Amino acid sequence: MMTTRSLRLGWFFLIAVGLERLAEGAVVFVEAPSGTVYYPPQGFPARDVRCVTNATTNISWFYTTGEKLDPAQYQITSAGTVSTLSASYQLFRALPGKAIQDDIYCNAGNTNSSTFDFKPGEVPSVANDPVDVIANAEKSVGFVCVHASTRPEPTIFTWRITDSTGTNRIANITGNYDRATREIAYDISAVQPSDAGNYTCLVTNEFDTATSKSAVLTVHYFLNVVVTVAPSTTVHDQTSVTVECRIDALPAATEIRLSRGDGLFFSSSNASLNRDELGTPKTEANHVTYTFTAKSDWTGTISCYGMNIAGSGDQTVNFTVQTRPIPPTLCLNETRTSTHSLSYLFVLGDDGNSAITQVTMSCYRVKSDDTMDKTTEYNKNTTDFKHPNCTTDELPGLIPGTKYGCQLYATNGVGRGEGSARFDVTTVKAAPAKPILDASPLTASETSLTVHWTVAYNGGEEITEYTVRRRGTATGGAIEFPHSLTNSLSQQEGTYTLQGLTRGTRYYVDVRAKNSVDTSTSDIVAYKTLCLPSAPGVVTAIVPDDFRESTRILRMEVPSDNGCGAIAKYIVSDDETPSYDVTWTTTDGSVDVLVRGLDSETEYSLQVSVENVDGAVSSLSEPVMFRTARMDLSTAPSLQNDDGGLSTTLIIVIVVVVVVLLIIVLIIILCLVRSHRGREEKTTVTTTTTSNPDGIEGNYYKKTAPSGYNAGDTRPHPGPNSGSTYSPRATEFADKDFQPSGKVVYTEVDLGDEQRPTRKVQQREKVEYAAIDRDATRKRREERDAETRKHSHYDEPPIEMEEQPVGRDEQPPVHHGDDGEGTGGGLSSLV
């Protein structure tokens, strides 16, 4: 059977031959191989055969019998020219399924082409499909498919492999084809799990490709066993541990076993081997999970074994259970004591599979019943060891002459282990501990001090004597007061009262403690005798002016003696309240103390004491008794409504107050505006109580003409005070009523006979303002004006003023303009 490559080589040969003949003359050749040409099956494109010639005559097609083929029947067409060859060609189109009865050739002029067969073509097909294969890993496997006999023969043979993920790969095995049997084979010498999948055979000829059914390759394998231990392969004693065994195998393992160093504890195929007291297993295909509580003696290995038809395997991991360490022990029972310390040697015990990080020596005082007093612990931690040799250390801070029970402890990553066996030691005897005096006296008065001290230990021997010493200065000579002890007195504390001391004086005290071994002395502590103020004098309760029942004023005499310092505060108290909230004021030998926070309708009996700056507090005064009145607020309007917001009453009150304030502000603004306008348009009127130029006693208004009217006139003018003169330039006012320039007019104001000689304001030489009744005094004003002109240097008419009588308590008069309306300036703005 001729392949496609052979057909192409044949065409190239014919073309070359044709080119040679074209060069010679009317050469005809067919672009088709000699032998057989297959026309396509139904449903495939038609195939063309080209006849090329350089003759000028037409091309015709003939059977070998000489019968000419009908061009219309076989689609014989003139298709074009080959320009490079100076030749033309004609196509013979073989239609799908169109049978040709004999060999054919083409003719151009007197020249015939070679003949060739025209036979019907076929698509390929698969006669025998490959079959499924199951194999163990590393074994040899193979697939075979057989294609049917077709024209033309298939020329390309491949296998398509689809793995478990759906990924395809193509294996071209053209070389592994048996033409005689038409078998296409695919062989795998050592199959692997990755080779598992679907295998499909593909057969291809020049028309199409045939596909076989897929064969499934199943690979049985046993790859590995993986053991995991959670939370870790190293755990503390009594920790919950989960052992997990996973097996990568197909088919699933038929046997899974778990074992510890001391033997098997789980088997998937033999339930009688399972040790249920360790935990409960959970099993799935190729997977076993086992949870148990680790025990102190389980340190060793954990293994998992698995098996299926393809093979078997196992894995082993180390497993460590850590426990608290075994206590250390003394080396040769070696210990040494001093007055305040214990020296010792120790060696470490078993570390419990976790490195020891610390060794602790713990000692306790031994009580009279030979038990250890656990409230008196003395510890020393050691972290630097000389393992496996002995390590030395020292426990300080012990009490002399004291028996101790001691134990050694070791600590590792799990925790602190048990203590060693108890051993007893006794420290060397010594002097008593240095006495500790209290910072403040136990009791104090103006002539005595009672001091108290403690001693931490007696040094192993009974304290036989305490000596209290006092000095006037920190370094002065001491006066000693021996204080012998008997068996009935406490050995490790004492008190002593120093008598005959001076009031408010500082003394320096120390104490010496003595036993049969030695004597110890305390630090010097300074104490001061009291200097008390005297109690307040007679106390009287007074209701405050604002009559608030929650307060009272206690009025008393200032204490006759402040002690040795100024009084710092007054303290008001009773049987229930040690100190009330108070403030006080002192005037003229008495003190008013305001007491707050009293309840209404309550009987009180209060007493007062004083405290000075040294903190000395006097005795209590005699009690003052009173009863507060009742404050009934049940009918008062509430300031809040039920939901906690402001009540309607309170809101109305607030609104009214705001409105009133706004009205007052508007009135003030209007008055200020009018006052400013009046100052610009009217003269300024002042009143002074003095003698007029004629020597007439009385009150006068002084009117000063505005500047600008004969401003250059600087002549002196008589003033209201005797011997004074005024310059018209002294003030500047604009008043349309002024005609003279710089004229000063004095107008008397009648204040009434009862006011002239006795008014207080006149006695203080202050200006007095009076309101003048315009209608009642107009005539008198005209008479005074006439009198005033007699004393003036000017001939212009006097300035008219409207005057009103005024009473003792009335407001100052208001100066009006010509239109009769107030200007707002009034006498409140007079100069």
Secondary structure, DSSP 8 states (H G I E B T S, - for coil): ---HHHHHHHHHHHHHHHHHHHHHSS-EEESS-SEEEEE--TTS--EEEEEEE--SS-EEEEETTS-B--HHHHTEEEEEEEGGGTEEEEEEEE-TT----S-EEEEETTEE---EEEEE-----EEE----EEEETT--EEEEEEE---SS---EEEEEEE-TTS-EEEEE-TTSEETTTTEEEEEESS--GGG-EEEEEEEE-SS-EEE---EEEEEEEEEEEEEEEES-SEEETT-EEEEEEEEEEES--SEEEEEETTEEEEESS-GGG--GGGEEEEEETTEEEEEEE--TT--EEEEEEEEETTEEEEEEEEEEEE------EEEEEEEEE-SS-EEEEEE----TTS---EEEEEEEEE-TTS-EEEEEEEEEEE----TTS-EEEEE----TT-EEEEEEEEE-SS-B------EEEE----S----EE-SS-SEE-SS-EEEEEE-S--TTS-EEEEEEEEESSTTS--EEEEEE--TTS-SSEEEEEE-S--TT-EEEEEEEEEESS-EEE---EEEE-----------EEE--TT--TT-EEEEEE--S--TTS-EEEEEEE-SS-S---EEEEEETTEEEEEE----SS-EEEEEEEEEETT--B------EEEE------TTS--SB-TTSSB-HHHHHHHHHHHHHHHHHHHHHHHHHHHHHHHHHHS--EEEEEEE-TT--EEEEEEEE--TTSSTT----EE-SSTT-EE-TTS-----TT--SSS-EEEEEE---TTTTTT-HHHHTT--------HHHHHHHHHHHHHHHHHT-S--S-----------TT------B-TTS-B-S--GGG--
